[in-house]
Amino acid sequence: VTVDVLVVGGGPVGLAAAIEARLAGLSATVIERRAGVIDKACGEGLMPGALAAVHRLGVDPPGRPLRGIRYLDGERMLEHRFSGVEGRGVRRLALHSALASRARSLGVAFVEGRVDDVALGAETVAAGGVTARHLLACDGLHSTLRRRLGLESSRAIPVKRRRYGLRRHFALEPWTDVVEVHFGARTEAYITPVGDDTVGVALLGPQGFDFDEELASFPRITRALGDAAPASTLRGAGPLRQLSTRRVAGRAALVGDASGYTDAITGEGLRVGMAQARSAIAAIVAGDLGTYERQWRCDTREFRLLTNQLVVLATSPLRPLLVPTMLAVPGVFGRIVDRIAR
Ligand SMILES: Cc1cc2nc3c(=O)[nH]c(=O)nc-3n(C[C@H](O)[C@H](O)[C@H](O)COP(=O)(O)OP(=O)(O)OC[C@H]3O[C@@H](n4cnc5c(N)ncnc54)[C@H](O)[C@@H]3O)c2cc1C
């Protein structure tokens, strides 16, 4: 049997791609190496655009409303509320199980296994024992298929631009309905309310930082957390910046983090990945996966530009000026947040 769309990687973007495929009347199989409900280091903020994309797929995961973004630096603070839209803080476990059950109910087939290679043919593509007309590699930041398809960039990322993320949850009622971004000397801390008694704390910074040590450098956060108990084990990811040369190789394409990633500083990974999943399936439906390349550039352009600029600033000697500058020109901050909200 030849399936229409083989998705490698059953993270949120792979599941979204499989759902998109079924909604377009195509058969879809997902191969995922991990069993059960999948967790991952993530800030877990579904920005309004990501929440709308998830709703479009017929999925409404439980979580806590996100009404804006607040930047804090020592005792300074600036905040912008999303206008007329809302995001949601959603635990990855909740997002995964909601997307997976929607995919199952639409008839997506699931195979457990790790894909190490891919065979590209003129009419079909095969991986993990499944033959398909098209393959979407949604295997995340360190995508094996990006390398196997010859789409990985050999450009080295300067060490100071290599950023890593660590996250842990704490058991307490959230004190905020916005994503708080606390700017420290070395790291930023992202606070996301994700449940009635769960707050997510994600830290982004240079290689090798210690979660507890860095967290202790944010007195506002430690005060707010009080003696709340950790509610998850520490998880990490990185380096975040990953580059691909192109997104399409014959009947295969890269989607989501696998297609290249800049940074989590704007919390847009899920929105951008969902948009790519939609574009890739639209290209397949239109009969020319090659057109996904141009659409991918369009879907990711602003994300790549803005995120890259923020990371360059955040990893430069100008880092301490970031929040004061935004405070001096709050209109710019407002525009950035409104853009992130889309
Ligand atoms: C610290 C941090 C904070 C973040 N905060 C936010 C945020 O607040 N909001 C937001 O929108 N985004 C955020 N992001 C980004 C977001 O987590 C990613 O963009 C998103 O998870 C990408 O989804 P994906 O499905 O492409 O990849 P993943 O979620 O990584 O899924 C890939 C899947 O592929 C599977 N897989 C890998 N290799 C293979 C293989 N060889 N064979 C079979 N299966 C395989 C993996 O097991 C995994 O399930 C953050 C990221 C980090 C690191």
The ligand as a Tripos MOL2 file, in Angstrom:
@<TRIPOS>MOLECULE
LIG
   53    58     1     0     0
SMALL
NO_CHARGES

@<TRIPOS>ATOM
      1 C1         13.0010   26.2840   25.7320 C.3       1 LIG1
      2 C2         12.0430   26.4300   24.5740 C.ar      1 LIG1
      3 C3         10.9270   27.2430   24.7050 C.ar      1 LIG1
      4 C4         10.0160   27.3390   23.6440 C.ar      1 LIG1
      5 N1          8.8960   28.1030   23.8290 N.ar      1 LIG1
      6 C5          7.9510   28.1460   22.8680 C.ar      1 LIG1
      7 C6          6.7190   28.8230   23.0790 C.ar      1 LIG1
      8 O1          6.4580   29.3610   24.1540 O.2       1 LIG1
      9 N2          5.8200   28.8530   22.0580 N.ar      1 LIG1
     10 C7          6.0700   28.2450   20.8550 C.ar      1 LIG1
     11 O2          5.2260   28.3170   19.9620 O.2       1 LIG1
     12 N3          7.2120   27.5720   20.6310 N.ar      1 LIG1
     13 C8          8.1630   27.5000   21.6050 C.ar      1 LIG1
     14 N4          9.3010   26.7790   21.4050 N.ar      1 LIG1
     15 C9          9.4940   26.1020   20.1050 C.3       1 LIG1
     16 C10         8.6550   24.8250   20.0070 C.3       1 LIG1
     17 O3          8.9250   23.9990   21.1230 O.3       1 LIG1
     18 C11         9.0050   24.0970   18.7150 C.3       1 LIG1
     19 O4          9.0050   25.0150   17.6420 O.3       1 LIG1
     20 C12         8.0150   22.9700   18.4280 C.3       1 LIG1
     21 O5          8.0920   21.9560   19.3890 O.3       1 LIG1
     22 C13         8.3230   22.3670   17.0620 C.3       1 LIG1
     23 O6          7.5220   21.2320   16.8580 O.3       1 LIG1
     24 P1          7.9910   20.0720   15.9010 P.3       1 LIG1
     25 O7          6.8480   19.1290   15.8420 O.co2     1 LIG1
     26 O8          8.5650   20.6380   14.6530 O.co2     1 LIG1
     27 O9          9.2390   19.3900   16.6420 O.3       1 LIG1
     28 P2          9.2430   18.5300   17.9950 P.3       1 LIG1
     29 O10         8.2550   19.0330   18.9350 O.co2     1 LIG1
     30 O11        10.6610   18.4840   18.4140 O.co2     1 LIG1
     31 O12         8.8010   17.0800   17.5180 O.3       1 LIG1
     32 C14         9.6350   16.2450   16.7610 C.3       1 LIG1
     33 C15         9.2100   14.8050   16.9580 C.3       1 LIG1
     34 O13         9.9540   13.9680   16.0830 O.3       1 LIG1
     35 C16        10.3280   12.8030   16.7770 C.3       1 LIG1
     36 N5         11.5200   12.2770   16.1060 N.ar      1 LIG1
     37 C17        12.7540   12.8490   16.0780 C.ar      1 LIG1
     38 N6         13.6030   12.1140   15.3380 N.ar      1 LIG1
     39 C18        12.8920   11.0580   14.8840 C.ar      1 LIG1
     40 C19        13.2190    9.9380   14.0530 C.ar      1 LIG1
     41 N7         14.4480    9.7950   13.5530 N.pl3     1 LIG1
     42 N8         12.2690    9.0390   13.7850 N.ar      1 LIG1
     43 C20        11.0050    9.1760   14.2930 C.ar      1 LIG1
     44 N9         10.6460   10.2090   15.0790 N.ar      1 LIG1
     45 C21        11.5680   11.1440   15.3690 C.ar      1 LIG1
     46 C22        10.5670   13.2620   18.1990 C.3       1 LIG1
     47 O14        10.4800   12.2060   19.1270 O.3       1 LIG1
     48 C23         9.4750   14.3060   18.3730 C.3       1 LIG1
     49 O15         8.2900   13.7560   18.8960 O.3       1 LIG1
     50 C24        10.2420   26.6610   22.4280 C.ar      1 LIG1
     51 C25        11.3730   25.8590   22.2880 C.ar      1 LIG1
     52 C26        12.2620   25.7360   23.3450 C.ar      1 LIG1
     53 C27        13.4590   24.8370   23.1970 C.3       1 LIG1
@<TRIPOS>BOND
     1     1     2 1
     2     2     3 ar
     3     2    52 ar
     4     3     4 ar
     5     4     5 ar
     6     4    50 ar
     7     5     6 ar
     8     6     7 ar
     9     6    13 1
    10     7     8 2
    11     7     9 ar
    12     9    10 ar
    13    10    11 2
    14    10    12 ar
    15    12    13 ar
    16    13    14 ar
    17    14    15 1
    18    14    50 ar
    19    15    16 1
    20    16    17 1
    21    16    18 1
    22    18    19 1
    23    18    20 1
    24    20    21 1
    25    20    22 1
    26    22    23 1
    27    23    24 1
    28    24    25 2
    29    24    26 1
    30    24    27 1
    31    27    28 1
    32    28    29 2
    33    28    30 1
    34    28    31 1
    35    31    32 1
    36    32    33 1
    37    33    34 1
    38    33    48 1
    39    34    35 1
    40    35    36 1
    41    35    46 1
    42    36    37 ar
    43    36    45 ar
    44    37    38 ar
    45    38    39 ar
    46    39    40 ar
    47    39    45 ar
    48    40    41 1
    49    40    42 ar
    50    42    43 ar
    51    43    44 ar
    52    44    45 ar
    53    46    47 1
    54    46    48 1
    55    48    49 1
    56    50    51 ar
    57    51    52 ar
    58    52    53 1
@<TRIPOS>SUBSTRUCTURE
     1 LIG1         1 GROUP 0 **** ****
